[in-house]
């Protein structure tokens, strides 16, 4: 279960990401800068899989990855690669075109289903790739990827739709200069909605951890 939302204003991108995880999982390492050639990337690190879920580099590329619970994994656990490693590898690329080529070169069958968002610069919406275990679908341009994007292992279609409604209603009601602070408040809030489906969620064994 995770939620990412964003807002563009005055040539600036405000991006918010809630990472929801099992409370039995080791705590993530703080963000560090990883250098590959001339590309510097800031990302937190998952000590279990060695990858990340959110990365931003000095070329203006931002990647955000969410698990796709609407589709079951098609590989056995001993053959599955951590989706976070995919983010870590692609984060050293310079633009969305490079990410597209990188995904084409990957053997995606080793990854469980995911949604990957890529932002380039601060003036246009992201490109989204959805991997269902068999097919990679790309969405961008006239199709538009609207904020927020959310996933949930609990009621995987209903809960994300509810969160989208909450975010879009709040941003629509807010003044333009208040959109970023409105999103930040939503990403921190687990009330007045049931905590299990809130954007800052909490239920038995799982919670928003960052």
C-alpha positions as CSV (number, residue, x, y, z in Angstrom):
1,X,0.0,0.0,0.0
2,X,1.5,3.3,-1.1
3,X,0.4,6.7,-2.4
4,X,2.2,9.3,-4.5
5,X,0.7,12.7,-5.3
6,X,2.1,15.8,-6.9
7,X,1.4,19.4,-7.9
8,X,3.0,21.7,-10.4
9,X,3.1,25.5,-9.9
10,X,5.4,28.3,-11.1
11,X,7.9,25.9,-12.6
12,X,8.1,23.9,-9.4
13,X,7.1,20.3,-8.7
14,X,5.9,19.3,-5.2
15,X,6.0,15.5,-4.8
16,X,4.7,13.5,-1.9
17,X,5.1,9.7,-1.3
18,X,3.8,7.6,1.5
19,X,5.5,4.2,1.8
20,X,3.3,1.6,3.5
21,X,5.0,-1.5,4.7
22,X,4.9,-4.5,7.0
23,X,5.9,-3.5,10.5
24,X,8.0,-6.7,10.6
25,X,10.2,-5.4,7.8
26,X,13.5,-3.8,8.7
27,X,13.4,0.0,8.8
28,X,14.6,1.7,5.6
29,X,18.0,3.5,5.6
30,X,18.0,7.3,5.3
31,X,18.4,8.8,1.9
32,X,22.0,8.8,0.5
33,X,23.6,10.1,-2.7
34,X,24.7,7.5,-5.1
35,X,27.1,8.5,-7.9
36,X,27.3,6.8,-11.3
37,X,29.5,8.7,-13.7
38,X,28.3,12.3,-13.8
39,X,24.8,11.4,-12.4
40,X,24.2,11.9,-8.7
41,X,21.0,10.3,-7.3
42,X,19.4,10.8,-4.0
43,X,17.4,7.9,-2.7
44,X,16.5,6.0,0.5
45,X,17.6,2.4,0.6
46,X,15.7,-0.8,1.6
47,X,18.1,-2.9,3.6
48,X,16.1,-6.1,2.7
49,X,16.1,-5.9,-1.1
50,X,18.9,-3.4,-1.5
51,X,16.8,-1.2,-3.8
52,X,14.6,1.9,-3.4
53,X,11.1,3.1,-4.1
54,X,11.8,6.8,-4.7
55,X,14.8,8.4,-6.5
56,X,15.7,11.9,-7.8
57,X,18.9,12.7,-9.7
58,X,20.7,15.9,-10.7
59,X,19.4,15.7,-14.3
60,X,15.9,16.3,-13.1
61,X,14.7,12.7,-13.4
62,X,12.5,11.4,-10.5
63,X,11.3,7.8,-10.3
64,X,8.6,6.5,-7.9
65,X,7.6,2.9,-7.7
66,X,4.5,1.3,-6.2
67,X,3.6,-2.4,-5.9
68,X,0.6,-3.3,-8.2
69,X,-1.7,-5.5,-6.0
70,X,-4.4,-5.8,-8.7
71,X,-2.3,-8.6,-10.3
72,X,-0.8,-11.6,-8.5
73,X,2.9,-12.4,-8.8
74,X,3.6,-14.9,-11.6
75,X,7.1,-16.0,-10.4
76,X,8.1,-18.1,-7.4
77,X,9.6,-16.2,-4.5
78,X,13.1,-17.8,-5.1
79,X,13.0,-16.5,-8.7
80,X,11.7,-13.0,-8.0
81,X,13.9,-9.9,-8.0
82,X,13.3,-6.9,-5.8
83,X,11.4,-4.2,-7.7
84,X,13.5,-1.6,-5.8
85,X,16.6,-2.8,-7.6
86,X,14.9,-1.7,-10.8
87,X,14.5,1.8,-9.5
88,X,18.1,1.9,-8.4
89,X,19.4,0.9,-11.8
90,X,17.1,3.2,-13.8
91,X,17.7,6.2,-11.5
92,X,21.1,6.8,-13.0
93,X,19.6,7.5,-16.4
94,X,19.3,11.1,-17.7
95,X,15.7,11.3,-18.9
96,X,12.5,9.5,-19.6
97,X,13.6,8.3,-23.0
98,X,16.5,6.5,-21.2
99,X,14.1,4.9,-18.7
100,X,11.9,3.7,-21.6
101,X,14.9,2.0,-23.2
102,X,16.1,0.6,-19.9
103,X,12.7,-1.0,-19.3
104,X,12.8,-2.5,-22.8
105,X,16.1,-4.1,-22.0
106,X,15.0,-5.6,-18.7
107,X,13.7,-9.1,-18.2
108,X,10.5,-8.0,-16.4
109,X,9.3,-11.5,-15.9
110,X,11.5,-11.7,-12.8
111,X,9.6,-8.8,-11.2
112,X,6.3,-8.9,-9.4
113,X,3.7,-6.4,-10.8
114,X,4.4,-2.8,-10.3
115,X,3.6,0.8,-11.3
116,X,6.5,3.1,-12.1
117,X,6.2,6.9,-12.5
118,X,8.9,9.0,-14.1
119,X,9.0,12.8,-13.9
120,X,11.3,14.8,-16.0
121,X,11.7,18.5,-15.1
122,X,9.0,20.5,-13.3
123,X,6.5,21.4,-16.0
124,X,4.7,18.3,-17.2
125,X,3.0,15.2,-15.8
126,X,4.7,11.9,-15.4
127,X,5.0,8.9,-17.7
128,X,3.6,5.8,-16.0
129,X,4.5,2.2,-16.7
130,X,2.3,-0.6,-15.4
131,X,3.6,-4.2,-15.3
132,X,1.0,-6.8,-14.6
133,X,3.3,-9.8,-14.8
134,X,2.8,-10.3,-18.6
135,X,2.4,-6.9,-20.3
136,X,4.0,-3.5,-19.8
137,X,1.6,-0.6,-20.4
138,X,2.8,3.0,-20.9
139,X,0.6,6.0,-20.2
140,X,1.5,9.6,-20.9
141,X,0.7,12.7,-23.0
142,X,-3.0,13.0,-24.0
143,X,-3.9,10.1,-21.8
144,X,-2.5,11.9,-18.8
145,X,-1.6,10.4,-15.5
146,X,-3.6,12.2,-12.8
147,X,-2.5,12.7,-9.2
148,X,-2.6,10.8,-7.0
149,X,-1.6,7.2,-7.8
150,X,-2.2,4.8,-5.0
151,X,-2.0,1.0,-4.4
152,X,-3.4,-1.2,-1.6
153,X,-3.2,-4.9,-0.7
154,X,-6.5,-4.3,1.1
155,X,-9.4,-4.0,-1.4
156,X,-6.9,-3.2,-4.2
157,X,-9.4,-1.4,-6.4
158,X,-11.7,0.3,-3.8
159,X,-9.1,1.8,-1.4
160,X,-7.0,3.5,-4.2
161,X,-10.1,5.0,-5.7
162,X,-11.2,6.3,-2.3
163,X,-7.8,7.9,-1.8
164,X,-7.9,9.5,-5.2
165,X,-11.3,11.0,-4.3
166,X,-9.9,12.4,-1.1
167,X,-6.9,14.0,-2.7
168,X,-8.7,15.5,-5.7
169,X,-11.5,16.9,-3.6
170,X,-9.1,18.5,-1.2
171,X,-6.9,20.1,-3.9
172,X,-10.0,21.3,-5.8
173,X,-11.2,23.1,-2.7
174,X,-7.8,24.6,-1.8
175,X,-6.5,27.9,-3.2
176,X,-3.8,27.5,-5.8
177,X,-1.0,28.6,-3.4
178,X,-2.3,26.1,-0.8
179,X,-2.2,23.0,-2.9
180,X,1.2,21.8,-1.7
181,X,0.4,22.3,2.0
182,X,-3.0,20.6,1.4
183,X,-1.3,17.5,-0.1
184,X,1.3,17.4,2.7
185,X,-1.5,17.5,5.3
186,X,-3.3,14.6,3.6
187,X,-0.2,12.5,3.4
188,X,0.2,12.9,7.2
189,X,-3.4,12.3,8.1
190,X,-5.0,9.1,9.3
191,X,-8.2,10.8,10.4
192,X,-11.1,11.4,10.1
193,X,-11.3,8.4,7.8
194,X,-10.7,4.8,9.0
195,X,-7.0,4.4,9.6
196,X,-6.9,1.2,7.5
197,X,-7.7,3.1,4.3
198,X,-6.3,6.5,5.1
199,X,-3.4,7.9,3.1
200,X,-1.3,7.7,6.3
201,X,-2.6,4.2,6.9
202,X,-2.4,1.9,9.9
203,X,-3.8,-1.6,10.4
204,X,-2.7,-4.7,12.0
205,X,0.9,-5.5,11.0
206,X,1.1,-2.7,8.4
207,X,1.4,1.1,8.5
208,X,2.8,4.1,6.6
209,X,6.5,4.0,7.6
210,X,7.8,7.0,5.7
